[in-house]
Amino acid sequence: MSRVALITGAGSGIGRATALALAARGYRLVLTGRRADALAETATLAAPAECLVHPCDVTDESAVEALFGAAQAQFKRIDMVFNNAGAALAATRLDQMALADWQRLVDVNLTGAFLVARAAFRAMMTQQPQGGRIINNGSLSAHVPRLHSAAYTATKHAITGLTRSIALDGRPFAIACGQIDIGNAATELGGGVMEGALQADGSKRAEPVMHVGQAADAVAYMDSLPAEANVQFMTVMATTMPFIGRG
């Protein structure tokens, strides 16, 4: 039986591209995000892959539990979860950042990732055969911040700690956890760097990007490994973007 992957933020960008990459490899898919119409479009593009479309707000604990209940009811197991849903904020200097904006990013990028990972962990430890793989979408900001990005950077650094803890806690249950840190993939969220990205010296400069499919193929590779192997952390980025040597 083909593997089952649950993808959050599957209605666009890296989530949609990953859904299509996995569909091409024969996966059955659980597609979730906030917009039912966008998820339905992803499912159409993924045809003839078997897809369950289930809108969900990852910050809502009961909604996340319902999502995993529906996935298990249809497919009986979950082999991989791509914990991809996230939010960003326009460049905002720390002293000008509103608490509401900080809280929104923490709710989506960190609490949402925790709720999805917890539900995945519970499903994988109880299914037979036991185990699975959780892949968290980090960011290059999990390593090096951009200017005026305190909220986003803090959440992505936290994802790194969450990834390490899940990987450790998952060992007795054959649950692997890794993190992919993506730099300058051409998506609705990240494609603005082509017009001009804020640099460490306060200037704006257009930056190179890579095709989003390259990031999706990297996620697919991470899940292609046998259960006894795990990519703990992977960085995939536009080759000449200002990350190595940033600042």
N, C-alpha and C positions, 0 to 999 in steps of 0.2 A: 504494500500500500504506500502511496506517495506521502511525503512529509507534509505536515500542516504548519503553516507560519501565520502568526498574528502580527499585523503591522499597524501601529498607531500613526496618526497623521498621514493616512494613506490616500488622501484626496488630492494631493499635489506634491510637487517638489521631489525630495529624496524619498519620501514614503511611497509615492506613486511609482517612481522609477524602480524602486526596490521590488514593489509588487510585480511589476512587469518582468523584471529580471528573474524573479523566482517562478513566475508563471511559465516562462520559457523553459525552465528547468523541471517542470512537471509538478510543482507544489500545488497543494490546495491552500486557499487563502482565506483568512479572516481580515477584512478591511474595516478599519474604524477611524473615526475622526468626527469633527463637529458637523460637517455639511453632508447631508444625505445625497444631494445631487452630485457632488464631486466624487463621492465614494462610488456611486452608481456608474459614473463615467470611467473611473479606474477599473471597475469590474468588467465593463464592456470592452475596454482596451486589453484586458487580461484574458479574454475569451480565447480558447475554450476552457481555461482553467476553472475549476469549481470554486466559487467564491461565496462567502457569507458576508453580506454588507450589514454592519451593525453600528450606527452612529453612537458616539459616546463622548462625554466630557470627562477627560482623564482626571480632572480635579474633584470629581464627584465619586465618593467611595462606593455608594450603592450602584451607580451606573457602571463602574469598573467591574464590580462583582457580577452584575447582570451580563456584561459583555462576555466574561469568561464562562459563565454558565451557559450562554447560548452557543459559544464555540465548542464547548465540551459536548453539549447535547447533539450538535450536528456532526462533529468529526470524531468524537469519542476520545481524542487526545490532542495535545498541543506540543509540537516538537521544537518550535523556535518562536521567540517573541522578539520583534524589532521595536525597541522602546524609543520611538522616534519623535513623537509629538513635542512641539516646543514653541516658544514665543520669543520675540525679540523686542527691543525698545530703541527708538531713535537715540542717537548719541546724546547723552545727558551728563553733564558734569555732576560730580557727587553732591555738591552743595545745593544743586538745583533739582535733585531727584525727589519726586513725591513718594511718600510712603505707599500710596496705592499702586504706583507703577512697580516699585520694588516688590510688593506683595504679589502682584499679578504674575511676575516672572518666577518668583519662588513657588507659587501655587502650581503653575503649569510645568515649568522645567524641572523642578525638584520633587514637590509633593506628588504631582501627576506621575512622574517616573517611578517614584516609590510605590504608589498604589498599584501601578501596572506590574512592576516587578514582584511585589508581594503576591498578587493574584496568580502570576505565572509560576512563582516558586511553589505555591500551594498546589496548583494543578499538576506540576511536574513531579512533585514528590509523592503524590498519591496515585498517579496513573500507572498502568502496567503495559509494557515495561516502563520502569521508573526512569525519570530523567528528562533532560532537554537542554536547550541553550537560550540564554537571554543575551541580546546584544543591545547595549545602550548607545544612543547617539550622543556623543560628547561634542567636542568642537576644538579647533585650535585654541580657542579661548580657555580651554581647560589647562593650557600650558602658558600662553602669553596673551595678555589682554590687549584689546584695542583701546585707544583713547576714549574716555567718557563712557565706559561700559561696565561699571561696577556691578550692577545687578545681574546682567547676563553672565559676566565672568565668574561671579561668585557661585551662581547655580551650576555652571559647567565644571568648576573645580569640585563642587560637591558631588557631581555625578561620578567623578573619578573615585572618590571615597566610597560611594555607594557600590560601584562596580567591583572594587576590591573586596568589600565586605560580602557581597552576594557570592562572589567566586569562592570565598573561604567557607561561608555557611553552606554552600551548595555541594561541597565535596562528598559528604556522606550519602547524598541522594542522586549522584550522577548528573547534577545540574551545573553546567559550565556557564560562565558569564564573562563577556568581553566588551570592549568599548571601541568604537570607531570615531576618530576625530577627523572631521572633514574640513578642508579649506578651499573656499572659493569655487564651489560647485554652482553652475549657472541655473539657479532656481528663482522663483518669485521672491523668496526671502533673502537669498544671497547674491542675486545677480546685479544688485545696485553697485557693486564694486567696480563694474565695468565702466560706469559713468564717473566714478570718483569716490574713493574710500578715504576716510579720515586717517591721517598718518600720525605717528607719535609726536612730530614737531608741529602739529596743528594744521598742516597743509592737507590738501585733498589731491589724490592721484588715482588715475585709473589703474586697476590691477588685472593681471591675467586671471582667467577662469578655466575650469575644465568642464567637460560635458557631465551632466548629472548621472548619466549611465555608468561612468567610471566609478562613482561612489557606490551605486547600486551593485555593480559587479563585485566590489570589494566586500560588501555585506554578504552576498551570495557565497563568496569564497570562504569567509569566516564560518559559515554554516555548513560548508561542504566537507569540513574536516571530520574524521571519525570521533566518536565520543571520548576517546582517550587523549585527544589533542585539542588545544584551545589557543586562539589568538587572544591574548589578554588585552593588548592595546595595539591598535593599528592607526597610523596617520596616513591619509591619502589626500593629496592637495595638488593644485595647479603648480606645475614644476617650478615656475619662476616667480611665484607670488612672494611678497615680502614677509616671510615667516622666519626662515633661517636668516638671521641678521636683522630681524625686525627692530626698528627703533633707531 
